[in-house]
Amino acid sequence: MPRSRCQKSLNLLEKVDQFLSFLLEVMMTKMPLQWLHMLSMVGLLTLVVVAITVAAEPPQSDHPMVIPLAADGVQRAPIALDSYSYTPNHLIVEAGRPVELTLTSVATIIPHNFIIKDPAGGLSVEQDIGAGKTVTITFTPTQRGTFPIYCDKRLWPLPSHRDKGMEGKLEVR
């Protein structure tokens, strides 16, 4: 998480804490216990919303991963699918060599998929991965170029996972 985003989150949490402390002080002297319980729930919900907002922005790696060629001629790599991100999200492979990717969803509830579709580049990969599941896929890229990787899952009317940053690229050399 970038420092500025972390600092903003901490500042927001401090302000929420100050506000709730003030309200609690007022309520202890002037309000019934029923209101105190209601305020506690409002505070808890506020903290949950802040935590979800901070966690919803996916970490993106700018470091490409060159997938090594194994002795059997296959390029193998693990990919983690998390809440709206792939890790690594930039893969570099050799054209004409099989690629084997082990896709592991570390999400606990949300299913994802892994898509590389480029008819001109000879690529058509589409694999669903359930929450907490692992799937291995194999394909052989034949054309050089850079191809988008993305997840097109969405819960209507919310933006797709791709719109939330769940994308990457496959660079074929």
N, C-alpha and C positions, 0 to 999 in steps of 0.2 A: 504494500500500500504506500503510495508516495507520501512523503512527510507532510506536505501541505494538506492533503485529504485527511490524514490522521489527525493533524492539529485542528482542523475544522471540526472534526467529529468530537474531539476532546473538549473544544470550546463549547460546542452545542450541548454536550452532556453536562458540563459544568453549569451552564445557564439553566438547564432543566433542573439540576440538583438544587441550585440556589432558589429557584422559583418554588419548588416543592417544599423546601425547608421553610420558606417564608409562609406558605399556605398552611403547613403543618403547625407552625407556631400560632398562627391566627386561630386555626381550628381548635387547638387544644384549649384555648381560653374562651372561645365563643360559640363553637358549633357542637352539635351532638355527635355521638360515636358513629352513627349511620353515615354522616357526611365524610368522616375520616376514612371509612372503608371505601367509599366511592372515590375519594381523592387518591387513595392508594392504587386502585385499579387504573385510574387515568394515568398516574405516574408510570406504572408498569407498562401499560400500552404504549406510552410515549417512548420509553426506553426500547421496547421491541421494534417500533417503527424506525427509530434511529439506527439500531443495529442492522436491520434488514436493508435500509437505504445504503449504509456504508458497505455492507457485504455484497450488494447487488452489482457493484461495478467490478467487472472481471479483471483479474491481473493479466496483462499481456506481456509476453516475452518477445523481445526484439532479437533474441539470439537464435539464429538458425541451427538446426540439428542436422549434421551430415550423417546419414544412416550408413553404417559400415557394411561392407560386403562380406558375408560369412564364407567359410570354406566351401560350403555347398552351393555358393552362387546366389544365395537369397539375401536380400537386404531386410533386416529385422529391427523393429523398434516398438517400445511400449508407448501408448498415448493415454493420458489420463483425461477423462471428460468430467469436468466439475461444473459448478453452477455457472453456466454461460461462458465457459472457456475450454480450450484444448491446451494440454501441456505435454510436449512442446507444440507450438502452433505454426512453426515454419520448418518444414521437412525438406531436405535436399537428397535426391536419389539419382541413380544412373538410369538412363533410358535403356530399354531392352533387357533389363534384369528384373526378376520377380521381387516384389515388395510384400513383406508380411508384417502387418500391424496388429498388435494386441491392444484392443480398445477396452479400457476399464473405466466404468462409470463409478466415480466416487460420490456421486449424488445419492442422497438417501430416499428421495421421493420422486424427483423429476426425471422422466426418461429423456434420452437424447438420441440423436442419430449422427452419422458421419457420412457426409456426401461430398463426392468429387464428380461433377458432371461437366464434361466438355467433349461433345461429339467430334469436333474438329481435332482435338488432341487425342482422340481414341480412348477417353476415360469415361467410364460409367460405373461408379461405385456408390452404393447406397446401403447402409447398414444401420438398423435400429439397435440400440443398446439400452436395456432396462436399467432402472436405478439399482446400483450395487452389483451389476452383472459384468462379465468379461466376455468379449467376443474376439475371435481372430479372423482377419480378412487377408486375402491374398489377391494381388493384381499385378499386371506388368505394364508399366507405362511405355509407350512406343515412340511418342513424339516429345521433343524437347520443348520446354516452355515453363511458364508459371501458371498454376491452376488453383482456383479457390477451393478451400475446404470449408464446409459450414454445416450447421445444424438448422433445419427448417421447422423444428417443432415449435408450436405456439399454443397458448391457451387463449381462445377468443375472448375478449376483444383486445388482449394485450399484444405487444410487439412480439415478433418471432425471436427465438433464441439468437439467430444470426443478427437481428437488429440490436440485440442487447450485447453484442460483441463476441458471440460464439462463432468465430471464423478463424481461418488461418490460410496457409498456402503450401502447396506442394510444388517444389522447384525441381524440374527434371532436367538434368544436364547430359 
